Amino acid sequence: MVGRSARERDREEFEALTREHLSRLYAFALRLTGARAGAEDLVQETYLKAYQAFHHFIRGRDARPWLMKILLNTYREQMRRELRAPDRFQPGDLEALLYARGQMRASQAVSMGPEARAVEGSFSEEVHAALTDLSPEFRSIVLLADLEGCSYREIADILECPLGTVMSRLARGRKLLRELLRDYARKHGLIEG
């Protein structure tokens, strides 16, 4: 048998290091984008970029923060592209768009796999809406810390910002989230008043 090429060995090593993180990447992407198709595209683009940059990965380190960093940078690039894109909708299209999104959500639930349904259904509508209402700078830090379990240092590395910035944005993001959820908590008897 002929030996494997260096490229084949790199591909196998890349897959072995990253495969276990795909479901977490998808869950995180779904929380960022709020849409199944957008999350799938984001993870696919992230995985491709990670493979292309694998020679920069420092062996022996945890691949999850490295992948999260690539995912967040890819998400930011997508957001910048969308902001630069010309408006595609006319003023009267808003109702049709909202209606279509409501119809899509119901039909998507049928075609989703069990993992995607679990991620999609893990929060109530109110909590999902509150997370979506957070600005991206706060949402990404809250998601990384509270849902992904990343340490402050990992978040600082992923976002390429000082540790103090992570701590202050996380505190501010959590406070904003609490404020957004206060009415929901009162309604469900979680807090008094």
C-alpha positions in Angstrom: 0.0 0.0 0.0 1.3 3.4 -0.9 1.7 5.9 2.0 -0.7 8.7 2.5 0.2 12.1 1.2 0.8 15.0 3.6 -2.4 16.6 2.3 -4.4 13.5 3.2 -2.8 13.3 6.7 -3.6 17.0 7.2 -7.2 16.5 6.1 -7.6 13.5 8.5 -6.1 15.4 11.4 -8.3 18.4 10.7 -11.4 16.2 10.6 -10.4 14.4 13.8 -9.8 17.7 15.7 -12.9 19.6 14.4 -15.7 17.0 13.9 -16.7 16.8 17.5 -17.3 20.6 17.5 -19.7 20.8 14.5 -22.9 20.5 16.5 -21.8 23.2 19.0 -20.8 25.4 16.1 -24.2 24.9 14.5 -26.0 25.7 17.8 -24.0 28.8 18.2 -24.5 29.9 14.6 -28.2 29.3 14.9 -28.4 31.5 18.0 -26.4 34.2 16.1 -28.4 34.1 12.8 -31.8 33.0 14.1 -32.3 31.0 11.0 -31.6 27.4 10.2 -30.4 28.0 6.6 -28.2 30.9 7.7 -26.7 28.8 10.5 -25.9 26.0 8.1 -24.3 28.4 5.6 -22.3 30.0 8.4 -21.0 26.7 9.7 -20.1 25.5 6.2 -18.2 28.7 5.4 -16.5 28.5 8.8 -15.5 24.9 8.3 -14.1 25.7 4.8 -12.1 28.7 6.2 -10.8 26.6 9.1 -9.6 23.9 6.7 -7.9 26.5 4.5 -6.2 28.0 7.6 -5.4 24.7 9.3 -1.7 25.2 8.9 -2.0 28.2 11.3 -3.6 26.1 14.0 -1.3 25.4 16.9 -1.3 21.6 17.5 -2.1 20.7 21.1 -4.6 23.5 21.7 -8.3 23.1 21.9 -9.9 23.5 18.5 -13.2 24.9 19.8 -12.1 28.5 20.6 -10.2 28.6 17.3 -13.3 27.5 15.4 -15.6 29.9 17.3 -13.2 32.7 16.4 -13.4 31.9 12.7 -17.2 31.5 13.0 -17.6 34.9 14.6 -15.3 36.6 12.1 -17.2 35.0 9.3 -20.5 36.2 10.8 -19.2 39.7 11.1 -18.1 39.7 7.5 -21.5 38.5 6.4 -23.2 41.3 8.5 -20.9 43.9 6.9 -21.7 42.6 3.4 -25.4 42.7 4.2 -25.2 46.3 5.4 -23.4 47.3 2.2 -26.0 45.5 0.0 -28.7 47.7 -1.5 -32.2 47.3 -0.1 -34.0 44.5 -1.9 -37.5 45.1 -0.5 -40.1 47.7 -1.2 -42.0 49.3 1.7 -45.0 47.1 1.1 -43.0 43.9 1.3 -42.6 43.9 5.1 -46.0 42.2 5.8 -45.4 39.6 3.2 -41.9 38.9 4.5 -43.1 38.5 8.1 -45.9 36.3 7.0 -43.6 34.1 4.9 -41.1 33.8 7.9 -44.0 32.6 10.1 -45.0 30.0 7.5 -41.4 28.9 7.0 -40.8 28.3 10.7 -43.7 25.9 10.9 -42.6 23.9 7.8 -38.9 23.9 8.8 -39.7 22.3 12.1 -41.0 19.2 10.3 -37.8 18.9 8.2 -35.3 19.6 11.0 -33.3 16.9 12.5 -33.6 16.2 16.3 -30.5 18.2 17.2 -31.7 21.3 15.3 -35.2 21.0 16.9 -33.6 20.8 20.3 -31.5 23.9 19.7 -34.4 25.8 18.1 -36.8 24.8 20.9 -34.4 25.2 23.9 -35.6 28.8 24.5 -39.1 30.3 24.7 -40.0 32.8 22.1 -39.5 35.6 24.6 -35.9 34.5 25.5 -35.1 33.9 21.8 -36.4 37.4 21.0 -34.5 39.0 23.9 -31.3 37.4 22.7 -32.0 38.5 19.2 -32.6 42.1 20.5 -29.2 42.3 22.0 -26.6 44.0 19.9 -24.2 41.6 18.2 -21.3 42.8 20.5 -23.2 41.8 23.6 -25.1 38.8 22.1 -21.9 37.0 21.0 -20.2 37.4 24.4 -23.3 36.3 26.3 -23.7 33.3 24.0 -20.0 32.4 24.3 -20.0 32.7 28.1 -23.4 31.4 29.2 -24.3 28.9 26.5 -20.9 27.7 25.2 -19.2 27.8 28.6 -16.1 29.7 27.3 -13.8 31.2 29.8 -13.1 35.0 29.8 -9.7 34.3 28.4 -11.1 32.1 25.6 -13.7 34.8 24.7 -10.9 37.5 24.7 -8.9 35.3 22.3 -11.9 34.6 20.1 -12.9 38.2 19.9 -9.4 39.6 19.9 -10.2 42.1 22.7 -8.8 42.7 26.2 -10.0 40.6 29.1 -11.4 43.7 30.8 -13.5 44.5 27.7 -14.9 40.9 27.8 -15.8 41.2 31.5 -17.5 44.6 31.1 -19.4 43.6 27.9 -20.6 40.4 29.5 -21.8 42.3 32.6 -23.6 44.8 30.4 -25.0 42.2 28.1 -26.4 40.2 31.0 -27.9 43.3 32.5 -29.5 44.2 29.1 -30.8 40.7 28.8 -32.3 40.8 32.3 -34.0 44.1 31.5 -35.4 42.6 28.3 -36.7 39.5 30.2 -38.1 41.3 33.2 -41.7 41.4 31.9 -41.4 37.8 30.8 -40.2 36.8 34.3 -43.1 38.7 36.0 -45.6 37.2 33.7 -44.4 33.6 34.5 -44.1 34.3 38.3 -40.3 34.1 38.2 -40.0 37.4 40.0 -42.4 39.5 42.0 -43.6 42.9 41.2 
